[in-house]
Amino acid sequence: MELEEVLKNRHSIRKFQKKDIPDKIIKRILGLANLSPSAGNLQARSVVIVKDEKIREKISEATMAQHFVAKAPVVFVICANLEESAIKYGKRGRELYAIQDATIFASYLQLAVTLLKLSSCWVGAFNEDKIRKILELPEQIRPVVIMPTGFADEQALFIGRKGLDEIIKKHI
């Protein structure tokens, strides 16, 4: 699949088939996501792979009751390693670069999911403290993105995008 096709085929899916994702596909997704750039190549991000149904249900509750999260066979929780980035970049690394590293990783992960003909939905609305507790994450590991992933069980709705004239603020 060409990159342009991957970009055009990436849609948020909230209904998944009850079909497991083989571990070799999960590893391929993560391997591709791991190619993402990061500040100073510190790669100050990590991922928790959640397959356990009970934990997925708890995560769903912490996402302001977005119940579709629990229905995905795999939920990736992408985290920022705050102190890892702070070692080199101080406060800016902790407050910005580690978050950027995690979100760029999540973007690559979502594109890899699409490439491999799976579907996902980027979830940013969640109670961070509850997620940290559920996954037993230390304080310096900040959950940034929750990505329920699986085989789509619905047609994607294409919601239009702003025109370029709306997003380009200045052309110098």
C-alpha positions as CSV (number, residue, x, y, z in Angstrom):
1,M,0.0,0.0,0.0
2,E,1.3,3.4,-0.9
3,L,1.7,6.1,1.8
4,E,-1.0,8.2,0.2
5,E,-3.4,5.3,0.3
6,V,-2.6,4.6,4.0
7,L,-3.2,8.3,4.9
8,K,-6.5,8.3,3.0
9,N,-7.6,5.0,4.5
10,R,-6.9,5.9,8.2
11,H,-10.2,6.5,9.9
12,S,-11.4,6.3,13.5
13,I,-13.3,3.0,14.1
14,R,-15.2,2.3,17.2
15,K,-16.7,-1.1,16.5
16,F,-14.4,-4.1,16.2
17,Q,-14.8,-7.8,15.3
18,K,-14.3,-10.4,18.0
19,K,-11.1,-11.5,16.4
20,D,-7.7,-11.7,18.0
21,I,-4.7,-9.9,16.4
22,P,-1.8,-12.3,16.2
23,D,1.3,-11.4,18.2
24,K,3.5,-11.3,15.0
25,I,1.2,-8.6,13.6
26,I,1.4,-6.7,16.9
27,K,5.2,-6.9,16.8
28,R,5.2,-5.7,13.3
29,I,3.0,-2.7,14.2
30,L,5.3,-1.8,17.1
31,G,8.4,-2.3,15.0
32,L,7.1,0.2,12.4
33,A,6.0,2.7,15.1
34,N,9.4,2.4,16.7
35,L,10.9,4.0,13.5
36,S,9.3,7.3,14.6
37,P,11.6,10.2,15.2
38,S,12.1,11.6,18.7
39,A,13.8,14.5,20.4
40,G,17.5,13.9,20.5
41,N,16.8,10.3,19.5
42,L,16.1,9.6,23.2
43,Q,12.9,7.7,22.3
44,A,11.3,8.9,25.6
45,R,8.2,6.8,25.0
46,S,6.9,3.4,25.9
47,V,3.8,1.3,25.2
48,V,1.6,-1.0,27.2
49,I,-0.1,-3.7,25.2
50,V,-3.4,-4.6,26.9
51,K,-5.2,-7.8,25.7
52,D,-6.8,-8.8,29.0
53,E,-10.5,-8.3,28.9
54,K,-10.9,-7.2,32.5
55,I,-8.1,-4.6,32.2
56,R,-9.6,-3.3,28.9
57,E,-12.9,-2.9,30.7
58,K,-11.2,-0.9,33.5
59,I,-9.5,1.3,30.9
60,S,-12.8,1.8,29.2
61,E,-14.3,3.1,32.5
62,A,-11.4,5.5,32.8
63,T,-12.0,6.9,29.3
64,M,-15.2,8.6,30.4
65,A,-17.2,5.5,29.6
66,Q,-16.2,5.1,25.9
67,H,-17.3,1.5,26.0
68,F,-15.9,0.7,22.6
69,V,-12.4,0.7,24.1
70,A,-13.1,-2.5,26.0
71,K,-14.4,-4.2,22.8
72,A,-11.2,-3.9,20.9
73,P,-9.0,-7.0,21.1
74,V,-5.9,-5.0,21.7
75,V,-5.5,-1.6,23.4
76,F,-2.2,0.2,23.1
77,V,-1.5,2.7,25.8
78,I,1.3,5.0,24.6
79,C,3.2,6.7,27.3
80,A,5.7,9.5,27.6
81,N,8.8,8.8,29.7
82,L,9.1,12.3,31.3
83,E,12.3,12.0,33.2
84,E,14.1,10.2,30.4
85,S,13.7,13.3,28.2
86,A,14.3,15.7,31.2
87,I,17.8,14.3,31.6
88,K,19.0,16.0,28.4
89,Y,16.4,18.7,28.0
90,G,15.3,19.6,31.5
91,K,11.8,21.1,32.0
92,R,11.1,21.5,28.2
93,G,12.0,17.8,27.7
94,R,9.7,16.8,30.6
95,E,6.8,19.0,29.6
96,L,7.0,18.9,25.8
97,Y,9.5,16.7,24.1
98,A,8.5,13.5,25.9
99,I,4.8,14.2,25.0
100,Q,5.8,14.8,21.4
101,D,7.8,11.6,21.3
102,A,4.8,9.6,22.6
103,T,2.3,11.3,20.1
104,I,4.6,10.8,17.1
105,F,5.0,7.2,18.1
106,A,1.2,6.9,18.4
107,S,0.8,8.5,14.9
108,Y,3.2,6.0,13.4
109,L,1.5,3.2,15.2
110,Q,-1.9,4.3,13.8
111,L,-0.5,4.4,10.3
112,A,1.1,1.0,10.7
113,V,-2.3,-0.4,11.9
114,T,-3.9,1.0,8.8
115,L,-1.1,-0.4,6.5
116,L,-1.8,-3.9,8.0
117,K,-5.5,-3.5,7.3
118,L,-6.5,-3.1,10.9
119,S,-8.4,-0.2,12.4
120,S,-8.0,2.0,15.5
121,C,-9.3,5.0,17.2
122,W,-7.2,7.7,18.9
123,V,-8.5,8.2,22.5
124,G,-7.2,11.2,24.4
125,A,-10.1,11.7,26.7
126,F,-9.3,9.7,29.8
127,N,-8.5,10.1,33.5
128,E,-4.7,9.9,33.6
129,D,-4.5,9.0,37.3
130,K,-6.9,6.1,36.9
131,I,-5.0,4.8,33.8
132,R,-1.7,5.1,35.7
133,K,-3.2,3.1,38.6
134,I,-4.8,0.4,36.4
135,L,-1.6,-0.2,34.6
136,E,0.6,0.3,37.7
137,L,2.7,3.0,36.0
138,P,5.3,5.0,38.0
139,E,4.8,8.7,38.3
140,Q,7.5,9.5,35.6
141,I,5.6,7.5,33.0
142,R,2.6,9.5,31.7
143,P,-0.1,7.9,29.6
144,V,-0.8,10.1,26.6
145,V,-2.8,8.1,24.0
146,I,-5.1,5.1,24.3
147,M,-5.4,3.3,21.0
148,P,-8.0,0.5,20.8
149,T,-7.1,-1.6,17.8
150,G,-8.7,-4.5,15.9
151,F,-10.4,-5.6,12.7
152,A,-13.2,-3.1,11.8
153,D,-16.8,-4.2,12.2
154,E,-18.2,-1.0,10.7
155,Q,-17.8,1.2,7.7
156,A,-15.7,4.3,8.3
157,L,-17.5,7.6,8.1
158,F,-15.4,10.2,6.3
159,I,-15.8,13.5,8.0
160,G,-14.4,16.3,5.9
161,R,-11.3,18.3,6.7
162,K,-10.7,22.0,6.7
163,G,-9.5,23.4,3.5
164,L,-5.9,24.5,3.1
165,D,-7.0,28.1,3.1
166,E,-8.4,27.6,6.6
167,I,-5.2,26.0,8.1
168,I,-2.5,28.1,6.4
169,K,-2.2,31.2,8.5
170,K,0.7,32.8,6.8
171,H,2.7,32.1,3.7
172,I,6.0,33.9,3.8
